[in-house]
Amino acid sequence: MKYSNPEIPEGINTSTQHPLKEFALLVGGVLGAVLAVVVVLTLLADRLAVYIPFELEMQLASRVTDGLPAEEVKPLPIEIYLNKLADKIAAEQELPPEMQITVHYVDDDLVNAFATLGGHLFMFRGLLEKLPHENAVAMVLAHEIAHIKHRHPIRSMGRGLIFGLAISMISSTLGNAMTDRVLANTGGLTVLKFSRDQEREADQTALNALYRLYGHVDGADRLFKALEQTYGGESLQTPEFFSTHPLSKHRIDNIHAFQAGHPATADAAVVALPELFSTWLTPVAADQTEETP
């Protein structure tokens, strides 16, 4: 058998298309798929946010907590008291072990309180000065802890945060930059906007916890009575934290309805605040006393 080497036609291994065009089509296809995933994630942001591990939420919060006192700094007496009370309430709400609550005291006359990322709660002196007993203070804490339990802060960060986390799967640098921008735009540790449905959910969870803790919810309405006295119900001057809440009158009515359906136990009583409570609200004066909660 005689073998012959055929002549190969010219151009058999060449393409009429520019190689960069094929590369561009490939990259475009990949980016298109990623974009489609991101769009779906952002549309489902509220539902998906609850699946973000709380440890990751704490890491996000740490990016905007650099201005807080370091852990080794001795906490104020008022913070010790508030954190101990918060721990009792968190136990009644059956928070998972990884969901740690940290209460920070703000020496400011603003009548306000709020919860934010990573289990951080902020209580203002202006609000605490208007609360006559521990049960009213506990209602504030229980309400804010309920926000954290139901993951309202991370859900309120919304689509921007989910988008940044999704982008971080492609580029950690770009994703982190976008996440930091979302945190900066929302103020990070400032007030987040919760829907009225979320507020009602937090109220209900708080009342259930207080009933288990004290055997009644007497005095829980003093929080909203204080807000009515300060802001006249719901006015344009109300802090953003309270402006999205249901009207105080409606919330007081809901508390009274809860009381009607949950009779107080025989030994139930309103708990007085510690004797030095008013002193603790002024850090300088509190430093001059040795007694702590």
C-alpha positions as CSV (number, residue, x, y, z in Angstrom):
1,M,0.0,0.0,0.0
2,K,1.4,3.3,-1.1
3,Y,1.1,6.2,1.4
4,S,0.7,9.7,0.2
5,N,0.8,12.9,2.3
6,P,-2.2,15.0,1.2
7,E,-1.8,18.7,1.1
8,I,-3.8,20.5,3.8
9,P,-6.0,23.3,2.6
10,E,-5.0,26.7,3.7
11,G,-7.1,28.4,6.4
12,I,-8.6,25.2,7.8
13,N,-7.7,26.2,11.4
14,T,-8.6,29.8,11.2
15,S,-11.9,31.5,12.0
16,T,-13.5,34.4,10.3
17,Q,-14.4,35.9,13.7
18,H,-12.0,38.0,15.7
19,P,-10.8,36.0,18.8
20,L,-11.6,38.9,21.1
21,K,-15.2,38.7,19.9
22,E,-15.5,35.1,21.0
23,F,-13.9,36.0,24.3
24,A,-16.3,38.9,24.7
25,L,-19.3,36.6,24.1
26,L,-18.0,34.2,26.7
27,V,-17.5,36.9,29.3
28,G,-20.8,38.4,28.4
29,G,-22.6,35.1,28.9
30,V,-21.0,34.6,32.3
31,L,-21.8,38.1,33.5
32,G,-25.3,37.8,32.2
33,A,-25.8,34.6,34.3
34,V,-24.3,36.3,37.3
35,L,-26.5,39.4,36.8
36,A,-29.6,37.2,36.6
37,V,-28.7,35.6,39.9
38,V,-28.1,39.0,41.5
39,V,-31.4,40.3,40.3
40,V,-33.2,37.3,41.8
41,L,-31.3,37.7,45.0
42,T,-32.2,41.4,45.3
43,L,-35.9,40.8,44.5
44,L,-35.9,38.1,47.3
45,A,-33.7,40.2,49.6
46,D,-36.2,40.4,52.5
47,R,-36.8,36.7,52.5
48,L,-33.2,35.7,52.1
49,A,-31.9,38.1,54.7
50,V,-33.1,35.8,57.5
51,Y,-30.8,33.1,56.2
52,I,-27.7,35.2,56.6
53,P,-25.7,33.7,59.5
54,F,-25.8,36.0,62.6
55,E,-22.1,35.6,62.8
56,L,-21.8,37.4,59.5
57,E,-24.2,40.1,60.6
58,M,-21.9,40.6,63.7
59,Q,-18.9,41.0,61.3
60,L,-20.8,43.6,59.3
61,A,-21.7,45.4,62.5
62,S,-18.1,45.4,63.6
63,R,-17.2,47.6,60.6
64,V,-19.2,50.4,62.1
65,T,-18.6,49.8,65.8
66,D,-15.1,51.1,65.9
67,G,-16.2,54.2,67.7
68,L,-17.7,52.2,70.6
69,P,-15.8,51.7,73.9
70,A,-13.4,48.7,73.8
71,E,-14.5,45.6,75.7
72,E,-11.7,46.0,78.2
73,V,-13.1,49.5,79.2
74,K,-15.2,49.2,82.4
75,P,-18.9,49.4,81.5
76,L,-21.0,52.0,83.2
77,P,-23.3,50.9,86.0
78,I,-26.4,51.8,83.9
79,E,-25.0,49.5,81.1
80,I,-24.4,46.7,83.6
81,Y,-28.0,46.9,84.8
82,L,-29.5,47.2,81.3
83,N,-27.5,44.2,80.0
84,K,-28.5,42.0,82.9
85,L,-32.1,42.8,82.3
86,A,-31.7,42.3,78.6
87,D,-30.2,38.8,79.3
88,K,-33.3,37.8,81.2
89,I,-35.6,39.0,78.5
90,A,-33.5,37.4,75.7
91,A,-33.8,34.1,77.6
92,E,-37.6,34.5,77.7
93,Q,-37.6,35.2,74.0
94,E,-35.5,32.0,73.5
95,L,-32.9,33.6,71.4
96,P,-30.3,31.2,69.9
97,P,-26.9,31.1,71.7
98,E,-25.1,32.9,68.8
99,M,-27.5,35.8,68.9
100,Q,-25.8,38.0,71.5
101,I,-27.4,41.2,72.8
102,T,-25.3,44.2,73.8
103,V,-26.9,47.3,75.3
104,H,-25.2,50.6,74.9
105,Y,-26.1,53.7,76.9
106,V,-26.2,57.1,75.2
107,D,-26.0,60.1,77.5
108,D,-28.3,62.3,75.5
109,D,-31.6,63.9,76.2
110,L,-33.2,62.5,73.1
111,V,-36.3,60.4,73.9
112,N,-35.2,57.4,71.8
113,A,-33.9,53.8,71.6
114,F,-33.1,51.5,68.7
115,A,-31.7,48.2,67.7
116,T,-29.2,47.7,64.9
117,L,-27.0,45.1,63.3
118,G,-25.2,42.4,65.3
119,G,-27.4,42.6,68.4
120,H,-26.5,46.1,69.4
121,L,-29.2,48.1,71.3
122,F,-28.9,51.8,72.1
123,M,-30.8,53.4,75.0
124,F,-30.9,57.2,75.4
125,R,-30.9,59.0,78.7
126,G,-33.9,61.1,77.6
127,L,-36.1,58.0,77.3
128,L,-34.9,56.3,80.5
129,E,-35.6,59.4,82.5
130,K,-39.3,59.2,81.6
131,L,-39.7,55.5,82.6
132,P,-41.0,55.1,86.1
133,H,-40.2,51.5,86.8
134,E,-38.3,48.4,85.6
135,N,-41.3,47.0,83.7
136,A,-41.4,50.1,81.4
137,V,-37.7,49.8,80.8
138,A,-38.1,46.1,80.2
139,M,-40.8,46.8,77.5
140,V,-38.3,49.0,75.6
141,L,-35.6,46.3,75.8
142,A,-38.0,43.5,75.0
143,H,-39.2,45.4,71.9
144,E,-35.7,46.0,70.6
145,I,-34.6,42.4,71.4
146,A,-37.6,41.2,69.4
147,H,-36.4,43.2,66.4
148,I,-33.1,41.3,66.6
149,K,-34.8,38.0,67.1
150,H,-36.9,38.4,63.9
151,R,-33.8,39.7,62.0
152,H,-35.5,43.1,61.3
153,P,-32.2,45.1,61.2
154,I,-30.6,42.9,58.5
155,R,-33.9,42.7,56.6
156,S,-34.1,46.5,56.7
157,M,-30.7,46.9,55.1
158,G,-32.5,45.4,52.1
159,R,-31.4,44.8,48.6
160,G,-28.2,46.9,48.7
161,L,-26.6,44.6,51.3
162,I,-27.7,41.4,49.6
163,F,-26.4,42.8,46.3
164,G,-23.0,43.5,48.0
165,L,-22.8,40.0,49.5
166,A,-23.7,38.5,46.1
167,I,-21.0,40.5,44.4
168,S,-18.5,39.4,47.0
169,M,-18.8,35.9,45.7
170,I,-17.2,37.2,42.4
171,S,-14.9,39.8,43.8
172,S,-14.3,40.1,47.6
173,T,-12.8,43.5,47.1
174,L,-15.7,44.9,45.1
175,G,-18.3,43.1,47.3
176,N,-16.8,44.5,50.5
177,A,-16.7,48.0,49.0
178,M,-20.3,47.8,48.1
179,T,-21.3,46.5,51.5
180,D,-19.4,49.2,53.3
181,R,-21.1,51.8,51.1
182,V,-24.5,50.4,52.1
183,L,-23.5,50.5,55.7
184,A,-22.3,54.1,55.4
185,N,-25.4,55.2,53.5
186,T,-27.7,53.7,56.2
187,G,-25.7,55.2,59.0
188,G,-24.6,51.8,60.2
189,L,-25.4,52.2,63.8
190,T,-28.1,54.8,63.3
191,V,-31.8,54.2,63.2
192,L,-33.1,51.7,60.7
193,K,-36.5,52.0,59.2
194,F,-38.8,49.1,60.3
195,S,-42.2,48.6,58.8
196,R,-45.3,48.9,60.9
197,D,-45.9,45.2,60.5
198,Q,-42.4,44.6,62.0
199,E,-43.2,47.0,64.8
200,R,-46.4,45.1,65.6
201,E,-44.5,41.8,65.5
202,A,-41.9,43.2,67.9
203,D,-44.6,44.5,70.3
204,Q,-46.3,41.1,70.4
205,T,-43.1,39.2,71.0
206,A,-42.1,41.7,73.7
207,L,-45.4,41.3,75.6
208,N,-45.2,37.5,75.5
209,A,-41.7,37.7,77.0
210,L,-42.7,40.2,79.7
211,Y,-45.6,38.1,80.7
212,R,-43.4,35.0,81.1
213,L,-40.8,37.1,83.0
214,Y,-43.0,39.0,85.4
215,G,-46.3,37.2,85.3
216,H,-48.1,40.3,83.9
217,V,-47.5,43.2,81.5
218,D,-48.6,46.0,83.8
219,G,-46.6,49.1,83.2
220,A,-45.7,48.2,79.6
221,D,-48.0,51.0,78.4
222,R,-45.9,53.7,80.2
223,L,-43.4,53.6,77.4
224,F,-46.0,54.8,74.8
225,K,-47.6,57.2,77.2
226,A,-44.2,58.8,77.6
227,L,-43.9,59.1,73.9
228,E,-47.3,60.7,73.6
229,Q,-46.4,63.2,76.2
230,T,-43.2,64.0,74.5
231,Y,-44.2,64.0,70.8
232,G,-48.0,64.2,70.9
233,G,-48.6,60.8,69.5
234,E,-47.1,60.8,66.0
235,S,-45.8,64.1,64.8
236,L,-43.3,65.4,62.2
237,Q,-40.9,66.0,65.1
238,T,-40.9,62.4,66.2
239,P,-37.5,60.7,65.7
240,E,-37.3,58.4,62.7
241,F,-37.3,55.4,64.9
242,F,-40.8,56.2,66.2
243,S,-42.2,57.7,63.1
244,T,-42.6,54.4,61.4
245,H,-44.3,52.9,64.5
246,P,-48.1,52.4,64.7
247,L,-49.7,55.3,66.6
248,S,-49.0,55.2,70.3
249,K,-52.8,55.1,71.1
250,H,-53.2,52.0,69.0
251,R,-50.2,50.3,70.7
252,I,-51.6,51.1,74.2
253,D,-54.9,49.6,73.2
254,N,-53.1,46.5,72.0
255,I,-51.3,46.2,75.4
256,H,-54.6,46.6,77.2
257,A,-56.2,43.9,75.0
258,F,-53.2,41.6,75.8
259,Q,-53.7,42.3,79.5
260,A,-57.4,41.3,79.2
261,G,-56.4,38.0,77.7
262,H,-53.5,37.3,80.1
263,P,-54.6,37.8,83.7
264,A,-51.8,38.7,86.1
265,T,-50.6,35.9,88.4
266,A,-51.3,36.2,92.1
267,D,-47.8,37.4,93.1
268,A,-47.3,39.7,90.1
269,A,-46.2,43.2,90.9
270,V,-44.5,46.2,89.2
271,V,-40.7,46.2,90.0
272,A,-39.2,49.4,91.2
273,L,-36.0,50.7,89.6
274,P,-32.8,50.5,91.6
275,E,-32.2,53.3,94.1
276,L,-29.2,54.6,92.3
277,F,-30.9,54.4,88.8
278,S,-31.2,58.2,88.4
279,T,-27.6,58.6,89.5
280,W,-26.4,56.0,87.0
281,L,-27.9,58.1,84.2
282,T,-25.2,60.7,84.7
283,P,-21.9,58.9,84.2
284,V,-19.8,61.4,86.1
285,A,-22.0,61.1,89.2
286,A,-22.2,57.3,88.8
287,D,-18.4,57.2,88.9
288,Q,-18.5,58.7,92.3
289,T,-20.5,55.8,93.7
290,E,-19.2,52.3,94.4
291,E,-22.4,50.4,94.3
292,T,-23.2,48.7,91.0
293,P,-26.2,46.5,89.9
